[in-house]
Amino acid sequence: RFDETGEGGGAPQYLSLRYSSTKASLELSDAAPAGASETPLLMSASPRRSVQTKLSRTPLGEVSGYLALDSHPVSAGGAARLPESDLYAARVTRAFVNRRFRASLYGGYTHEDPTSESLQKNTLRRAIYGGMGEFKIAGACSLLADAATVRQREIEGVEPARSRTAWRAHLSGRVAGFDGRAQGFSYQPDLATALNPYALSNRRGGMAEVARSIWKWRFFGNFRSEQPAERAGFIPVVRVNRSSIGGHLDLNPQSWVTPSLVRITHRGANTEYTESRLAPDFTSVEPRGGRTSARFDVAVSEDERRAYTRRRLASGSLVSTRRQSATIVSTLTVGFEDNRNRDLHLSDTTIQGSFEARWEAIHGKLLVAPFLVASGRDYELQGAKENRYGGRLQVSVLRVPGLGE
């Protein structure tokens, strides 16, 4: 694409050149790494100008490689885009036991040079190595295990060499009509690299989820618990638990309602926070075209170890797009939020809404689009109040004789 040339740089901003056959592929592009979704401990889906290759039939199995030199992430901005990085990554995958067991070994290396604009003043060199195994159990169940280590090379006179490790195990499948999955994980701090700038770090825990379909309902329940993997200084360790139950009812192929109940707790040396939330949502198609979606949340929270923390939060939203006639389409949006401190008997309330219509006054020639918006905020906890209103009328000439659209 030559229409976006990087602020007048004269070079195409998006490039894709690819050769593929039944045995191999080679690609030069600005796309994200092809194996990012399968190896999240090695790399994340961050697009860069890179070379990617894959060999499907080798004595070792499937071999893939990734190379990016003097690269910057295409999708990032600010400080994350400033360092120049040389990235190397490779993976070997092979299946065993009639493809019931699949094993992968992978590794990567990053060389990150500082630039005059970046805050980073030292060259960072990191090596990543690890492996993954996936075993298909009888039926539709599978077990996946993944582990990786990030090795930070020594920065002479600044920081010694160190290693950080992450692992996860994931079990999923279907038994007796129930669909379920469970996961355990542990991520040490400082796992982010140029290959994986969005790496999860400093958390340990697990989760479980189960679901079953009965008639038109899809019932589900899940639980997740996590806490920091390492203590940092005098910062207390807080364990966060989140559980939810609910259902999904199909009213018709394009309309449904999903009620759910969520409970969240934060437990630590100086906090005992609990939150209970009821969160139903509804969506339905309109007879003439369009869709109406509504959501309503009511949450009650309290920290037993802190004063004036009893709160009740109620919020809701409605978005409705409808075709009023053959020439008029309207969109109505309404939302509100009421955050009440039950100890002080004061509330922060926000109400806002907008309305937009598209009226084709003359078919194929003239379009009239009025837009109205209003919002009101009454913040009793802060002693502030504000009302705002706005509007716009847009008239578009769709086709002018002799000039086109």
DODRENDO-693743 format. One record per residue: residue number from 1; residue in one letter; x, y, z of N, C-alpha, C in turn. Coordinates in steps of 0.2 Angstrom, whole numbers, plus 5000, padded with zeros to 4 digits. Layout:
# DODRENDO-693743
NUM|A|X|Y|Z|X|Y|Z|X|Y|Z .
...
END
This chain:
# DODRENDO-693743
1|R|5004|4994|5000|5000|5000|5000|5004|5006|5000 .
2|F|5004|5010|4995|5008|5016|4994|5004|5023|4996 .
3|D|4998|5022|4998|4993|5028|5000|4995|5030|5007 .
4|E|4998|5027|5011|5001|5029|5018|5008|5028|5018 .
5|T|5012|5034|5017|5019|5033|5016|5023|5036|5022 .
6|G|5020|5035|5028|5024|5036|5034|5026|5043|5035 .
7|E|5021|5048|5035|5023|5055|5036|5027|5058|5031 .
8|G|5026|5056|5024|5030|5059|5019|5037|5056|5018 .
9|G|5038|5050|5021|5044|5047|5020|5046|5044|5013 .
10|G|5040|5043|5009|5041|5040|5002|5042|5033|5002 .
11|A|5041|5029|5007|5041|5022|5007|5035|5019|5009 .
12|P|5033|5014|5007|5026|5011|5008|5026|5009|5016 .
13|Q|5020|5011|5019|5020|5009|5026|5018|5002|5027 .
14|Y|5014|4999|5023|5012|4992|5024|5014|4988|5018 .
15|L|5017|4983|5019|5020|4979|5014|5019|4971|5015 .
16|S|5018|4968|5010|5017|4960|5010|5019|4957|5004 .
17|L|5024|4953|5004|5026|4949|4999|5027|4942|5001 .
18|R|5024|4937|4998|5024|4931|5000|5024|4925|4995 .
19|Y|5028|4920|4996|5029|4914|4992|5027|4908|4996 .
20|S|5023|4904|4993|5021|4898|4997|5020|4892|4992 .
21|S|5021|4886|4995|5020|4880|4991|5018|4875|4996 .
22|T|5017|4869|4994|5015|4863|4999|5020|4862|5004 .
23|K|5026|4863|5003|5032|4861|5008|5035|4867|5011 .
24|A|5034|4873|5009|5037|4879|5012|5034|4885|5010 .
25|S|5035|4890|5014|5033|4897|5013|5038|4902|5015 .
26|L|5038|4908|5012|5043|4913|5013|5039|4920|5013 .
27|E|5040|4924|5018|5036|4930|5018|5040|4936|5020 .
28|L|5040|4942|5017|5042|4948|5019|5036|4953|5020 .
29|S|5035|4955|5026|5029|4959|5027|5029|4963|5033 .
30|D|5024|4967|5035|5023|4970|5041|5018|4967|5045 .
31|A|5017|4960|5044|5012|4956|5048|5015|4954|5055 .
32|A|5010|4952|5059|5012|4950|5066|5016|4943|5065 .
33|P|5020|4940|5070|5022|4933|5069|5017|4928|5069 .
34|A|5018|4924|5064|5013|4919|5063|5012|4914|5069 .
35|G|5017|4912|5072|5016|4908|5078|5015|4911|5085 .
36|A|5013|4917|5085|5012|4921|5091|5006|4918|5095 .
37|S|5001|4916|5092|4995|4913|5096|4997|4906|5099 .
38|E|5001|4902|5096|5003|4896|5099|5008|4896|5104 .
39|T|5013|4901|5104|5018|4901|5108|5018|4908|5112 .
40|P|5013|4910|5116|5013|4916|5119|5018|4918|5124 .
41|L|5022|4913|5126|5027|4914|5131|5034|4916|5127 .
42|L|5034|4915|5121|5040|4917|5116|5038|4924|5113 .
43|M|5033|4925|5110|5032|4931|5106|5024|4933|5107 .
44|S|5023|4939|5105|5016|4942|5105|5015|4944|5098 .
45|A|5008|4945|5097|5006|4947|5090|5007|4955|5089 .
46|S|5014|4957|5089|5016|4964|5088|5018|4964|5080 .
47|P|5015|4968|5076|5017|4968|5069|5024|4972|5068 .
48|R|5028|4969|5064|5035|4973|5063|5036|4971|5055 .
49|R|5041|4975|5052|5044|4973|5046|5048|4968|5047 .
50|S|5047|4962|5044|5050|4956|5046|5050|4951|5040 .
51|V|5054|4946|5041|5055|4940|5036|5052|4934|5040 .
52|Q|5048|4930|5038|5045|4924|5041|5046|4918|5036 .
53|T|5047|4912|5038|5048|4906|5034|5045|4900|5038 .
54|K|5043|4895|5034|5041|4889|5037|5042|4883|5032 .
55|L|5045|4878|5035|5046|4872|5031|5042|4866|5034 .
56|S|5038|4864|5030|5033|4859|5033|5035|4852|5033 .
57|R|5040|4850|5029|5042|4843|5029|5049|4842|5029 .
58|T|5052|4842|5035|5059|4841|5036|5060|4835|5041 .
59|P|5066|4832|5041|5067|4826|5046|5066|4828|5053 .
60|L|5066|4834|5055|5065|4836|5062|5057|4838|5063 .
61|G|5053|4839|5058|5046|4841|5058|5045|4847|5055 .
62|E|5041|4851|5058|5039|4858|5055|5044|4863|5058 .
63|V|5047|4867|5054|5052|4872|5056|5050|4878|5054 .
64|S|5050|4883|5058|5048|4890|5057|5053|4895|5059 .
65|G|5054|4900|5056|5059|4905|5058|5056|4912|5057 .
66|Y|5059|4917|5061|5056|4924|5061|5063|4928|5062 .
67|L|5063|4934|5058|5069|4938|5058|5066|4945|5057 .
68|A|5068|4950|5061|5067|4957|5060|5073|4961|5063 .
69|L|5076|4965|5058|5082|4969|5059|5080|4976|5059 .
70|D|5083|4980|5064|5082|4987|5065|5075|4989|5065 .
71|S|5071|4985|5069|5063|4985|5068|5060|4990|5074 .
72|H|5055|4992|5072|5050|4996|5077|5043|4992|5076 .
73|P|5040|4992|5082|5033|4989|5081|5028|4994|5077 .
74|V|5025|4991|5072|5021|4995|5068|5014|4998|5072 .
75|S|5012|4993|5076|5005|4995|5080|5006|4999|5086 .
76|A|5013|5000|5088|5014|5004|5095|5015|5011|5094 .
77|G|5015|5015|5099|5016|5022|5099|5020|5024|5105 .
78|G|5023|5030|5105|5026|5032|5111|5033|5029|5113 .
79|A|5034|5028|5119|5041|5025|5121|5042|5018|5119 .
80|A|5036|5014|5118|5037|5007|5116|5039|5007|5108 .
81|R|5039|5012|5104|5041|5012|5097|5048|5014|5096 .
82|L|5051|5017|5101|5057|5021|5100|5063|5016|5099 .
83|P|5064|5011|5104|5070|5007|5103|5070|5003|5097 .
84|E|5076|5003|5094|5077|4998|5088|5079|4991|5090 .
85|S|5076|4986|5087|5077|4980|5089|5079|4975|5084 .
86|D|5084|4971|5085|5085|4965|5080|5082|4959|5084 .
87|L|5078|4955|5080|5074|4950|5083|5075|4943|5079 .
88|Y|5077|4938|5083|5077|4931|5080|5073|4926|5084 .
89|A|5070|4922|5080|5066|4917|5084|5065|4911|5079 .
90|A|5065|4905|5082|5064|4899|5078|5060|4894|5082 .
91|R|5056|4889|5079|5053|4884|5082|5053|4878|5078 .
92|V|5053|4872|5082|5053|4866|5078|5047|4862|5082 .
93|T|5042|4859|5078|5037|4856|5080|5036|4849|5077 .
94|R|5035|4844|5081|5034|4837|5078|5028|4834|5081 .
95|A|5025|4829|5078|5019|4825|5081|5021|4818|5081 .
96|F|5019|4815|5087|5020|4808|5088|5014|4804|5090 .
97|V|5014|4798|5090|5009|4793|5092|5002|4795|5088 .
98|N|5003|4794|5081|4997|4796|5077|4994|4803|5078 .
99|R|4999|4808|5079|4997|4815|5080|4993|4816|5086 .
100|R|4993|4811|5091|4990|4813|5097|4994|4817|5102 .
101|F|5001|4817|5101|5005|4821|5105|5009|4825|5100 .
102|R|5010|4832|5102|5013|4836|5098|5018|4840|5102 .
103|A|5025|4840|5101|5030|4844|5105|5033|4849|5101 .
104|S|5035|4854|5104|5038|4860|5101|5044|4862|5105 .
105|L|5049|4864|5102|5055|4867|5105|5056|4874|5102 .
106|Y|5057|4879|5106|5058|4886|5103|5063|4890|5106 .
107|G|5065|4895|5103|5070|4900|5106|5070|4906|5102 .
108|G|5073|4911|5105|5073|4918|5102|5079|4922|5105 .
109|Y|5081|4927|5102|5086|4932|5104|5084|4939|5102 .
110|T|5085|4943|5107|5083|4950|5105|5089|4955|5107 .
111|H|5090|4959|5102|5096|4964|5103|5093|4971|5102 .
112|E|5092|4975|5108|5088|4981|5108|5093|4987|5109 .
113|D|5093|4991|5104|5098|4997|5104|5094|5003|5106 .
114|P|5097|5007|5111|5093|5014|5112|5094|5019|5107 .
115|T|5089|5023|5107|5089|5029|5102|5090|5035|5106 .
116|S|5091|5041|5102|5092|5047|5106|5085|5049|5109 .
117|E|5079|5047|5106|5073|5049|5109|5071|5045|5115 .
118|S|5074|5039|5116|5071|5034|5121|5074|5035|5127 .
119|L|5071|5033|5133|5073|5033|5140|5079|5028|5141 .
120|Q|5078|5023|5137|5083|5017|5138|5090|5019|5135 .
121|K|5095|5019|5140|5102|5021|5138|5107|5015|5137 .
122|N|5105|5009|5138|5109|5004|5138|5107|4999|5133 .
123|T|5111|4995|5129|5109|4990|5125|5107|4984|5129 .
124|L|5101|4981|5127|5098|4975|5131|5099|4969|5126 .
125|R|5101|4964|5129|5102|4958|5125|5098|4952|5129 .
126|R|5094|4949|5126|5090|4944|5130|5089|4937|5126 .
127|A|5090|4932|5129|5089|4925|5125|5082|4922|5129 .
128|I|5078|4919|5124|5072|4916|5127|5072|4909|5124 .
129|Y|5071|4904|5128|5071|4897|5126|5066|4893|5130 .
130|G|5063|4888|5127|5057|4885|5131|5054|4879|5126 .
131|G|5049|4876|5128|5046|4871|5125|5038|4870|5127 .
132|M|5035|4867|5122|5028|4866|5123|5026|4859|5121 .
133|G|5021|4855|5125|5019|4849|5123|5011|4849|5124 .
134|E|5008|4846|5119|5001|4845|5119|4999|4838|5118 .
135|F|4995|4835|5122|4993|4828|5122|4985|4828|5121 .
136|K|4983|4824|5116|4975|4823|5115|4973|4817|5119 .
137|I|4969|4818|5124|4967|4812|5128|4961|4809|5125 .
138|A|4959|4804|5127|4953|4800|5124|4947|4805|5123 .
139|G|4944|4805|5118|4938|4809|5117|4940|4816|5114 .
140|A|4937|4821|5117|4938|4828|5115|4943|4832|5120 .
141|C|4946|4828|5124|4950|4832|5129|4957|4832|5127 .
142|S|4961|4838|5129|4968|4839|5128|4971|4842|5134 .
143|L|4978|4841|5134|4982|4844|5140|4988|4847|5136 .
144|L|4989|4853|5138|4994|4857|5135|4998|4860|5141 .
145|A|5005|4859|5140|5010|4862|5145|5015|4866|5141 .
146|D|5017|4872|5144|5021|4876|5141|5026|4880|5146 .
147|A|5032|4880|5145|5037|4883|5149|5042|4887|5145 .
148|A|5045|4893|5148|5050|4897|5144|5054|4901|5150 .
149|T|5060|4902|5148|5065|4906|5152|5067|4912|5148 .
150|V|5067|4918|5151|5070|4924|5148|5077|4925|5152 .
151|R|5082|4925|5148|5089|4926|5151|5091|4933|5149 .
152|Q|5092|4937|5154|5094|4944|5153|5102|4944|5153 .
153|R|5105|4946|5147|5113|4946|5147|5115|4952|5152 .
154|E|5121|4951|5154|5124|4956|5159|5125|4963|5155 .
155|I|5123|4968|5159|5125|4975|5157|5131|4977|5161 .
156|E|5136|4978|5158|5143|4979|5162|5142|4985|5166 .
157|G|5143|4984|5172|5143|4990|5177|5137|4993|5179 .
158|V|5131|4990|5176|5124|4992|5178|5120|4987|5181 .
159|E|5120|4981|5178|5115|4975|5180|5118|4969|5179 .
160|P|5119|4964|5183|5121|4957|5182|5116|4953|5178 .
161|A|5119|4948|5175|5114|4943|5171|5109|4940|5176 .
162|R|5103|4939|5173|5098|4936|5177|5093|4932|5173 .
163|S|5089|4927|5176|5085|4923|5172|5078|4923|5175 .
164|R|5072|4923|5171|5066|4923|5173|5062|4918|5170 .
165|T|5057|4914|5173|5054|4909|5170|5047|4909|5171 .
166|A|5043|4907|5166|5036|4906|5166|5034|4900|5164 .
167|W|5028|4897|5167|5025|4891|5164|5018|4891|5165 .
168|R|5014|4887|5161|5007|4886|5161|5005|4879|5159 .
169|A|4999|4877|5162|4997|4871|5160|4989|4872|5159 .
170|H|4987|4869|5154|4980|4870|5152|4976|4863|5150 .
171|L|4971|4862|5153|4967|4856|5152|4960|4858|5149 .
172|S|4958|4855|5144|4951|4857|5141|4948|4851|5138 .
173|G|4941|4851|5137|4938|4845|5134|4931|4845|5136 .
174|R|4928|4839|5134|4920|4838|5135|4919|4832|5137 .
175|V|4916|4831|5143|4914|4825|5147|4907|4825|5149 .
176|A|4903|4820|5147|4896|4819|5149|4892|4825|5147 .
177|G|4893|4828|5142|4889|4834|5140|4892|4841|5143 .
178|F|4897|4841|5147|4899|4847|5150|4906|4849|5146 .
179|D|4906|4855|5144|4912|4858|5142|4916|4861|5147 .
180|G|4922|4860|5148|4926|4863|5153|4933|4864|5151 .
181|R|4937|4868|5155|4944|4870|5155|4946|4872|5161 .
182|A|4953|4871|5162|4956|4873|5168|4963|4875|5167 .
183|Q|4966|4879|5171|4973|4882|5169|4976|4883|5176 .
184|G|4983|4882|5176|4987|4884|5181|4993|4888|5178 .
185|F|4995|4893|5181|5001|4897|5178|5005|4900|5184 .
186|S|5011|4902|5182|5016|4906|5186|5020|4910|5181 .
187|Y|5020|4916|5182|5024|4921|5178|5029|4925|5183 .
188|Q|5035|4924|5183|5040|4928|5187|5040|4936|5184 .
189|P|5042|4940|5188|5043|4947|5185|5048|4948|5179 .
190|D|5047|4954|5176|5052|4956|5171|5052|4951|5165 .
191|L|5047|4948|5162|5047|4944|5157|5046|4947|5150 .
192|A|5045|4954|5150|5044|4957|5144|5050|4958|5140 .
193|T|5050|4956|5133|5056|4957|5129|5053|4961|5122 .
194|A|5057|4963|5118|5055|4965|5111|5051|4960|5107 .
195|L|5052|4954|5108|5048|4949|5105|5041|4948|5108 .
196|N|5041|4950|5115|5035|4949|5118|5034|4955|5123 .
197|P|5032|4961|5120|5032|4967|5124|5026|4967|5129 .
198|Y|5021|4962|5127|5015|4962|5131|5014|4956|5136 .
199|A|5020|4953|5138|5020|4947|5142|5017|4948|5149 .
200|L|5013|4943|5151|5011|4944|5158|5017|4942|5162 .
201|S|5017|4945|5168|5022|4945|5173|5020|4945|5180 .
202|N|5024|4943|5185|5023|4943|5192|5016|4941|5194 .
203|R|5014|4935|5192|5007|4933|5194|5007|4925|5194 .
204|R|5004|4922|5199|5003|4915|5200|4996|4914|5202 .
205|G|4993|4908|5199|4986|4906|5201|4984|4901|5196 .
206|G|4977|4901|5195|4974|4896|5191|4967|4898|5190 .
207|M|4963|4894|5186|4956|4896|5184|4953|4889|5182 .
208|A|4946|4889|5182|4942|4883|5180|4936|4886|5177 .
209|E|4933|4883|5172|4927|4885|5169|4923|4879|5167 .
210|V|4917|4879|5168|4913|4873|5165|4906|4876|5162 .
211|A|4904|4873|5157|4898|4875|5154|4894|4869|5151 .
212|R|4887|4870|5150|4883|4865|5148|4877|4868|5144 .
213|S|4875|4865|5139|4869|4867|5135|4863|4863|5137 .
214|I|4857|4866|5139|4851|4863|5140|4845|4867|5137 .
215|W|4842|4863|5132|4837|4866|5128|4840|4872|5125 .
216|K|4837|4878|5126|4840|4884|5123|4844|4888|5127 .
217|W|4846|4885|5133|4850|4889|5138|4857|4886|5137 .
218|R|4862|4890|5138|4869|4888|5139|4871|4891|5146 .
219|F|4872|4886|5151|4874|4888|5158|4881|4888|5159 .
220|F|4884|4892|5163|4891|4892|5164|4893|4895|5171 .
221|G|4899|4893|5173|4902|4895|5179|4909|4895|5179 .
222|N|4912|4899|5182|4920|4899|5182|4923|4902|5188 .
223|F|4929|4901|5189|4932|4904|5195|4940|4905|5193 .
224|R|4942|4910|5195|4949|4912|5194|4952|4915|5200 .
225|S|4958|4913|5202|4962|4916|5208|4969|4917|5206 .
226|E|4972|4923|5208|4979|4924|5206|4982|4929|5212 .
227|Q|4988|4929|5212|4992|4934|5217|4999|4935|5214 .
228|P|5002|4940|5216|5009|4941|5214|5014|4935|5215 .
229|A|5018|4934|5210|5022|4928|5211|5028|4929|5216 .
230|E|5030|4936|5216|5036|4938|5221|5034|4944|5224 .
231|R|5036|4944|5231|5035|4950|5235|5040|4956|5233 .
232|A|5038|4962|5232|5042|4967|5230|5043|4972|5236 .
233|G|5048|4972|5240|5049|4977|5245|5044|4976|5251 .
234|F|5041|4981|5253|5036|4981|5258|5028|4981|5255 .
235|I|5028|4980|5249|5021|4980|5246|5018|4974|5248 .
236|P|5012|4974|5251|5008|4968|5253|5006|4964|5247 .
237|V|5006|4957|5248|5003|4953|5243|4996|4952|5244 .
238|V|4992|4953|5238|4985|4953|5238|4983|4948|5233 .
239|R|4979|4943|5236|4976|4938|5232|4969|4940|5229 .
240|V|4968|4939|5223|4962|4942|5219|4958|4935|5217 .
241|N|4952|4934|5219|4947|4929|5217|4941|4932|5214 .
242|R|4940|4928|5208|4934|4931|5204|4930|4924|5202 .
243|S|4923|4924|5204|4919|4919|5202|4913|4921|5199 .
244|S|4910|4918|5194|4904|4920|5191|4900|4914|5189 .
245|I|4893|4915|5189|4888|4910|5186|4883|4913|5182 .
246|G|4881|4910|5177|4876|4913|5173|4873|4909|5167 .
247|G|4870|4912|5163|4867|4908|5157|4866|4912|5151 .
248|H|4865|4909|5146|4865|4912|5139|4858|4909|5136 .
249|L|4853|4913|5135|4847|4910|5132|4846|4913|5125 .
250|D|4846|4909|5120|4844|4911|5113|4837|4912|5112 .
251|L|4835|4918|5111|4828|4919|5110|4826|4917|5102 .
252|N|4831|4919|5098|4830|4917|5091|4837|4917|5088 .
253|P|4839|4915|5082|4846|4915|5080|4850|4921|5081 .
254|Q|4846|4927|5081|4850|4933|5081|4848|4937|5087 .
255|S|4845|4934|5092|4843|4938|5098|4844|4933|5104 .
256|W|4847|4936|5110|4848|4932|5116|4848|4937|5122 .
257|V|4848|4934|5128|4849|4937|5134|4854|4933|5138 .
258|T|4858|4937|5142|4863|4933|5146|4863|4936|5153 .
259|P|4860|4933|5158|4861|4935|5165|4867|4932|5168 .
260|S|4870|4936|5173|4876|4933|5176|4877|4936|5183 .
261|L|4880|4932|5187|4881|4935|5194|4889|4934|5195 .
262|V|4892|4939|5197|4899|4940|5198|4901|4942|5205 .
263|R|4906|4938|5208|4908|4940|5215|4916|4940|5215 .
264|I|4919|4946|5217|4926|4947|5217|4928|4949|5224 .
265|T|4934|4946|5226|4937|4947|5233|4944|4949|5232 .
266|H|4947|4954|5236|4954|4955|5236|4956|4954|5244 .
267|R|4960|4950|5245|4962|4948|5252|4970|4949|5253 .
268|G|4972|4953|5258|4979|4954|5259|4979|4956|5266 .
269|A|4986|4959|5268|4987|4961|5275|4983|4967|5277 .
270|N|4981|4971|5272|4978|4977|5274|4971|4979|5270 .
271|T|4969|4973|5267|4963|4974|5263|4958|4968|5264 .
272|E|4952|4969|5264|4947|4963|5264|4941|4966|5260 .
273|Y|4942|4967|5253|4938|4970|5248|4933|4964|5245 .
274|T|4927|4965|5245|4922|4961|5242|4917|4965|5237 .
275|E|4916|4962|5232|4911|4965|5227|4906|4960|5224 .
276|S|4900|4961|5224|4895|4957|5221|4891|4960|5216 .
277|R|4891|4957|5210|4888|4961|5204|4883|4957|5200 .
278|L|4877|4960|5199|4872|4957|5195|4873|4960|5188 .
279|A|4874|4956|5182|4875|4960|5176|4871|4956|5170 .
280|P|4865|4957|5169|4862|4955|5164|4862|4959|5157 .
281|D|4862|4956|5151|4862|4960|5145|4858|4957|5140 .
282|F|4855|4960|5136|4850|4958|5131|4852|4961|5124 .
283|T|4851|4958|5119|4851|4960|5112|4846|4957|5107 .
284|S|4843|4961|5103|4838|4959|5098|4838|4962|5092 .
285|V|4836|4959|5086|4836|4962|5080|4829|4966|5079 .
286|E|4829|4971|5076|4823|4975|5074|4820|4973|5068 .
287|P|4813|4973|5068|4809|4970|5062|4811|4973|5056 .
288|R|4813|4979|5055|4815|4982|5049|4822|4983|5047 .
289|G|4826|4980|5052|4833|4980|5051|4836|4984|5057 .
290|G|4842|4983|5059|4845|4986|5065|4845|4981|5071 .
291|R|4847|4984|5076|4848|4980|5082|4847|4984|5089 .
292|T|4845|4981|5094|4844|4985|5100|4848|4981|5106 .
293|S|4852|4984|5109|4856|4980|5114|4856|4984|5121 .
294|A|4855|4981|5126|4854|4984|5133|4858|4980|5138 .
295|R|4861|4984|5143|4865|4980|5148|4864|4984|5155 .
296|F|4863|4981|5160|4862|4984|5167|4866|4980|5172 .
297|D|4870|4984|5176|4874|4981|5181|4872|4984|5188 .
298|V|4872|4980|5193|4871|4983|5200|4877|4979|5204 .
299|A|4881|4983|5207|4887|4981|5211|4887|4984|5218 .
300|V|4888|4979|5223|4888|4981|5230|4895|4979|5232 .
301|S|4899|4984|5235|4906|4983|5237|4908|4986|5243 .
302|E|4913|4983|5247|4915|4985|5253|4921|4982|5255 .
303|D|4926|4987|5258|4932|4984|5261|4931|4985|5269 .
304|E|4931|4979|5272|4930|4979|5279|4935|4982|5283 .
305|R|4941|4982|5280|4947|4985|5284|4948|4993|5283 .
306|R|4944|4996|5279|4944|5003|5278|4937|5006|5279 .
307|A|4938|5013|5281|4932|5016|5283|4929|5019|5276 .
308|Y|4922|5020|5276|4919|5024|5271|4920|5021|5264 .
309|T|4920|5014|5264|4921|5011|5257|4915|5007|5255 .
310|R|4909|5007|5259|4903|5004|5257|4900|5008|5251 .
311|R|4900|5004|5245|4897|5008|5239|4892|5003|5235 .
312|R|4888|5007|5232|4883|5003|5228|4883|5007|5221 .
313|L|4885|5003|5216|4886|5006|5209|4881|5003|5204 .
314|A|4877|5007|5201|4871|5005|5197|4873|5008|5190 .
315|S|4873|5004|5185|4874|5007|5178|4870|5004|5173 .
316|G|4869|5007|5167|4865|5004|5162|4866|5007|5155 .
317|S|4865|5004|5150|4866|5007|5143|4861|5004|5139 .
318|L|4859|5008|5134|4855|5006|5128|4857|5009|5122 .
319|V|4858|5004|5117|4860|5006|5110|4855|5003|5105 .
320|S|4851|5007|5102|4846|5005|5097|4847|5008|5090 .
321|T|4848|5004|5085|4848|5006|5078|4842|5003|5075 .
322|R|4838|5008|5072|4832|5005|5068|4831|5009|5062 .
323|R|4828|5005|5057|4826|5008|5051|4819|5010|5051 .
324|Q|4818|5017|5052|4811|5020|5053|4807|5019|5047 .
325|S|4810|5020|5041|4807|5020|5034|4812|5018|5029 .
326|A|4810|5018|5023|4814|5016|5018|4820|5021|5017 .
327|T|4819|5027|5020|4824|5033|5019|4827|5035|5025 .
328|I|4825|5033|5031|4827|5035|5038|4830|5030|5042 .
329|V|4836|5031|5044|4839|5026|5049|4841|5030|5055 .
330|S|4839|5028|5061|4841|5031|5067|4845|5027|5072 .
331|T|4849|5030|5076|4853|5027|5081|4852|5031|5088 .
332|L|4849|5028|5093|4848|5031|5100|4853|5027|5105 .
333|T|4857|5031|5109|4861|5029|5114|4860|5032|5120 .
334|V|4858|5028|5125|4857|5031|5132|4861|5027|5137 .
335|G|4864|5031|5142|4868|5028|5147|4868|5031|5154 .
336|F|4868|5028|5159|4868|5031|5166|4873|5027|5171 .
337|E|4875|5031|5176|4879|5027|5181|4878|5031|5187 .
338|D|4877|5027|5193|4875|5030|5199|4880|5027|5204 .
339|N|4885|5030|5207|4890|5028|5211|4888|5031|5218 .
340|R|4886|5027|5223|4883|5029|5229|4888|5027|5235 .
341|N|4890|5031|5239|4894|5030|5245|4888|5029|5251 .
342|R|4888|5023|5253|4882|5021|5258|4884|5023|5265 .
343|D|4890|5025|5266|4892|5028|5273|4890|5035|5273 .
344|L|4892|5039|5268|4891|5046|5268|4884|5048|5265 .
345|H|4880|5043|5262|4874|5045|5259|4875|5050|5253 .
346|L|4880|5049|5249|4881|5054|5244|4882|5050|5237 .
347|S|4880|5053|5232|4881|5049|5225|4884|5054|5220 .
348|D|4888|5050|5216|4890|5053|5209|4886|5050|5204 .
349|T|4882|5054|5200|4878|5052|5195|4879|5055|5188 .
350|T|4879|5051|5183|4880|5053|5176|4875|5050|5172 .
351|I|4872|5054|5168|4867|5052|5163|4869|5056|5156 .
352|Q|4869|5052|5151|4871|5054|5145|4867|5051|5139 .
353|G|4866|5054|5134|4863|5051|5128|4864|5055|5122 .
354|S|4863|5051|5116|4864|5054|5109|4859|5051|5105 .
355|F|4857|5055|5100|4852|5053|5094|4855|5055|5088 .
356|E|4855|5051|5083|4858|5052|5076|4853|5049|5071 .
357|A|4851|5053|5066|4847|5050|5061|4850|5052|5054 .
358|R|4849|5047|5049|4852|5048|5042|4845|5048|5038 .
359|W|4844|5054|5035|4838|5054|5031|4840|5056|5024 .
360|E|4838|5051|5019|4840|5052|5012|4834|5056|5009 .
361|A|4835|5062|5009|4829|5067|5007|4828|5066|5000 .
362|I|4833|5065|4996|4833|5064|4988|4837|5058|4987 .
363|H|4834|5052|4985|4837|5046|4984|4843|5046|4979 .
364|G|4849|5045|4982|4855|5045|4978|4858|5051|4977 .
365|K|4855|5057|4980|4858|5064|4979|4859|5068|4985 .
366|L|4854|5067|4990|4855|5072|4996|4853|5068|5002 .
367|L|4858|5069|5007|4858|5065|5013|4858|5071|5019 .
368|V|4853|5070|5023|4853|5075|5029|4854|5071|5035 .
369|A|4859|5073|5040|4860|5069|5046|4861|5073|5052 .
370|P|4855|5074|5056|4855|5078|5062|4858|5073|5068 .
371|F|4862|5077|5072|4865|5073|5078|4864|5077|5084 .
372|L|4861|5075|5089|4860|5078|5096|4864|5074|5101 .
373|V|4867|5077|5106|4870|5074|5112|4869|5078|5118 .
374|A|4868|5075|5124|4867|5078|5130|4870|5074|5136 .
375|S|4873|5077|5141|4876|5074|5147|4875|5078|5153 .
376|G|4873|5075|5158|4873|5078|5165|4876|5074|5170 .
377|R|4880|5078|5174|4884|5075|5179|4883|5079|5186 .
378|D|4881|5075|5191|4880|5078|5198|4884|5074|5203 .
379|Y|4890|5077|5204|4895|5073|5208|4895|5076|5215 .
380|E|4890|5073|5220|4890|5075|5227|4896|5074|5231 .
381|L|4899|5069|5229|4906|5067|5233|4911|5073|5232 .
382|Q|4911|5076|5226|4916|5081|5224|4913|5088|5224 .
383|G|4906|5089|5225|4903|5095|5226|4903|5099|5219 .
384|A|4902|5095|5213|4902|5098|5207|4896|5096|5203 .
385|K|4894|5100|5198|4888|5098|5194|4889|5101|5187 .
386|E|4887|5098|5182|4889|5100|5175|4884|5097|5171 .
387|N|4881|5101|5166|4877|5099|5161|4879|5102|5154 .
388|R|4879|5097|5149|4882|5099|5142|4877|5097|5137 .
389|Y|4877|5101|5132|4872|5099|5126|4876|5101|5120 .
390|G|4874|5097|5115|4878|5099|5108|4873|5096|5103 .
391|G|4875|5099|5097|4871|5096|5091|4875|5098|5084 .
392|R|4873|5094|5079|4876|5095|5073|4871|5093|5067 .
393|L|4871|5097|5062|4867|5096|5056|4871|5095|5050 .
394|Q|4872|5089|5047|4876|5088|5041|4872|5087|5035 .
395|V|4873|5091|5030|4869|5090|5024|4875|5088|5018 .
396|S|4874|5082|5015|4879|5079|5011|4875|5079|5004 .
397|V|4879|5082|4999|4877|5081|4992|4880|5075|4989 .
398|L|4876|5069|4988|4880|5063|4986|4882|5063|4979 .
399|R|4879|5066|4974|4881|5066|4967|4879|5073|4964 .
400|V|4884|5076|4961|4883|5082|4958|4884|5081|4950 .
401|P|4879|5084|4946|4880|5082|4939|4886|5085|4936 .
402|G|4890|5081|4933|4896|5083|4930|4902|5082|4934 .
403|L|4901|5081|4941|4907|5081|4945|4907|5074|4949 .
404|G|4902|5070|4948|4902|5064|4952|4900|5064|4959 .
405|E|4902|5059|4963|4901|5059|4970|4905|5064|4974 .
END
